[in-house]
Amino acid sequence: MDAFIRRFPVETLAKQRHSSGVDALFERWVLPGESAGAHGLRLAIRNGYLNFYVKGQSVGELRMLGEWPRLKLHRKYLELAENGSLEARDLGQKYAKVDAETLSRTGPDVVDAWIRTAETYAGDEKRFVDHLIAVTAGTIDMEMALPADVDADERSAPRMDLVVAQGQEIAFWEAKCAVNGELRARAPYCEASDGGYVEGPHVLWQLRRYERWVGRPHRLEQVRDAYVATAQQLLALAEIFGKRGPAIDAWRVLAGAGKGASVILPPGIVIADYCPLCAGGEARDEAAAYAAKVRS
């Protein structure tokens, strides 16, 4: 069973401020509670690395290998940014690693090209998540992956869209767009005795899975400690890179709670009753379908 941990060597990263590529990534980091604009980045702390997102779509993972940074990103981002087309169409889950020396010579224009390319892969629900972050200063995580429990019936690792510091409490939110079929069903919700899905709105099964996972005694403590540590590390990163905003106060409250922080269950659900716009502010082709589903 994997422990749920959030940690990153912030002090080691602070020594790499001379790296052009690292600086460019953090210059584009926009704290929760503020709009990221067309191509601003969000940041999430994982177990040993940072994940950068644009409009909810992962751009890349930043790790420290000893004293040196390394960025991992999808090969299609590199090829599209460099060539304007994919040389190998079937890239699957192939990733490229940008080492410290290359990052030190990577200019803002190259980083912007990676970000713009990644943004084109952001779906509606990912864009909706970014909209939620823009108005939720207490956001401390997104795409929260839940490690599988080998001693539980469910071995897969589901993901929760948003984790939010609400004072000294930690809350979880699932985000859905109005057109998502998992919100609707003709039958009332029903699950098997072992927790398996039978029928009804599928989103309820998702929420119950999350609740069962977080609600296990050993997980409750892990999650609490992990997100108090997350708040502390986000504050340190914000200080290093000169970030300001309403998120600072929200993170500070949770960071100061320590063992007094608590977890709110069950998770909540928030539904987009509009069609998220494109990065440039243009309406999407799906707008009419959204309007019909919202009226349903």
N, C-alpha and C positions, 0 to 999 in steps of 0.2 A: 504494500500500500504506500503510495507516494504522499508525503506530507504536503500541505498547502502552505507555501512560503512566498513572500514578496521581499526581494532584496536586490540591491545593486550597489557596486562600489563607487559611491558618489565622489568620495575624496580622490580616488584614482582618476576618475574622469576629469575632475577639476584641473588636473595638471596638463590636460590636452587642449586647453583653450587656444593654442597656436594652430590647431588643425583646422584648415579652411573648411573641410567637409563637415566636421563636427560642429563648428560654429554656425555654419549655414543651416544645419538641421535645427539647432536650438533657437536661432533667430526667427525661425518660422513656427516655433512652438507657441500656441495660443492657449492660455489657461481657461479652464471651464468658467462659465458665467459670462463669456464674451464670444461674439461671432468670430469664427476663424476665417471669414471671407471666402474667396473662391478656392484658395490653395493653402491655407494655414494648416498646421499640423496639431494633432492631439498626441499625448504621450501616455503610455501605460507601463507600469513597472511589473516585471515578471520575476521569475526565480533566476536571477543572475543576468538579466538583460533588460533593455528597454525596447518597447515596440512603438513605432511611430505610425500614425494613421492620418489619412486625408479623407474627409467625408465618410469616416467609418471604415475605409478600405486600408488594409495594412500596406505601408510603404516599405518598411524595412526594420530589421532587428539590430540594435547596437549592443555589442558585448565589449568587455575589456578582457583582453588576453594578456595577463600580466599587467604591464603598464600601458599597453597599447590598445587603441580602439579598433574594432572590426565591424563592418556593416554587412549584413546579409540581406539581399533583396532578390526578387524574382527575376530570372533572366529576361523575361519578356519586357520588363521595365527598361533594362539596359539596352536591349536590341531596338525597341521602339524609340527610345530617347536618342540613340546614336544613329540609327539608320532610317527611322521613319516607317519601318516595316519589320515583320518578323522573318528572319532568315530561315528559321526552323519552326514551322507552324505548330508542330506537336511538341510543345515544351513541357507539358504536364506540370509536375511539381518540381521543376528544376530551378535551382537557386544559384546565384553568384555571390561571391564573398569579396568585398572590397577591403583590402588590408590597410594598415595604418599609414604606410608610405603613400599609397594612392589617395587615401582620404585627405592627407595633408596637402595634396596638390589639386584636390577637387574643388572647383569654384562654385559659387552660388548658382550660376546659370545651369550647371550640370545637375545640381540638387533639385533645382526648379523643374528641370525636364523629367527627372524621376517622379517627382510629386505629381506633375500634370498628367503623366502617363498612368500612374496608379489611380488617379481620380477617375479616369474614364472607365474603370472597372467597378466603381462604387454603385451598388444597386440602391433601390428606393429606400429599403429599410435601413441600410447603412447611412444614407444621407439623413434619414429621420433621426437616427441616433446622434449624429453630429448636431442637428438642430436642438435636440434635448440637452446636450452638453452645453450649448451656447446659453441656455437659460437656467442651468442647474450648476451653480457655483461649487456645490459640494461634491461633484463627481470625483471619484478617486480611482475608478477602474472602468474599463470597457472590455467586452469580449472575455469575460471571466471564465476561464476553462476550469472545470471541476475534475480533478484527478480521479480515476476510477478506484473504487474500493474493492479489493480482491475478496473481501469477506462478505460482500453484499451481493444481492441477486443481480443488480445492474452493474455491468462491467464497463460500459462506455462512459465517456466523459462529456457531459453536456456543457453548454456555455450560457451564461447570463449576459444580457446586453450591457447593463449599466450597474455599477455599484456607487452608492451615494452616501456621503457623510451628512447625516441629518442631526446636527448637534453632536452629542456623544453617542449617537446610534448609527448603525451601519445598515442600510437598506438596499434591496436588490430589485431591479426592474427589468422586465421583458418588454421589448418594443416591437410592435407590429403595425404594419400598414393596413388600411381598411380593406384592401383587396386580397389580403392573405386568407386563403381558404381555411387555415387552421383556427380561425376565429369563429367559424360557423359550423353547424351540424343540424340535421333534422332530428337526431335522437338526443336524449339527455345524456349527460356524461356518465360513463361507467368504466371501471377498471377491474382487472382480475385480482384475485386474492393475493397474488405475488407482486402486485403493483403494475402489471402490464396493461397497456392500453387496449380497450375493447371497442368503445364507440363514444360519440359525443364530440364536443369541441376539443380538438387536439391540443390547443394551447393550455387547457387545464391540466392535461397530463404532464406537459412540460413544467408547469409551475409546481406540481406536486413532486416531480422528480427533484427539482431544485430544493424544495423544502425538506424532503427526506434526507438529501445529501448534507445540506448545511446543518440540519437539526440533529445529526448524530453527535453525541457528546464530545468526542475527540475532535470533530470537525468544527464545532462551535468555537472552541477555544483557539484552534488554529486560524480560523477565519478572522476572529477578533484581533488576535495578535498580528496577523499578516497585514491587516488594513490600518491598524495603528502605526505599524512600521512604514506602510506605504505613505501615510500622511506625513510622517517625519521626513522621509526621503524626498517626497515631492517639495516640501518646504525648502530642503537643502538645495535641490536643483534650481528652484525658483530664485533663491538667493544668489547662487553662483552665476546664473545667466541673467540676472537683473529683471526678473519678471514681477509684475504687480497686478493686482486685480482682486475681485471679491473672493476668489478661490482661496487666497491666503488665509483669510479669517476662518473660513470653514475648515480648512485642513488643520489650522492651529488648534481649534477646539477639540477635534478628534485626537490629534497627536498628544494633547495634554491629558486626555482621559485615561490613557494607559489601560490597566486592567479594569478600570471602571467603565470602559466602553461596552456597549451591548449590541446584539444583533437582532434586527427586526425580521420576524417570520409571520406569515408566509410572504413570498415575494409579491410585488405588484405588477400590474400590466398597464401599459400606456399605449393608446392607439392613435395613429395618424389619420385624422379625418380630412386630409388634404394630400395632394400629390407633391412630393418634394421637388423643388426646382433643380435644374442643371447648375453646374458650378458658375456659369456666367449669368444666372438669373433667368434663363429661358424656361418656358413651360415645357413639360415633357408630354410625349404622345399619349401617355397613360392617364392624363388628367380626366378625360371623360369617363373612363372606367372607374376611377376613384369616386367621382361624383355619384355614379349609379350605386356603388356599394355603400357609400355613406348613407344614402337614402333607404337602403334595404333594412 
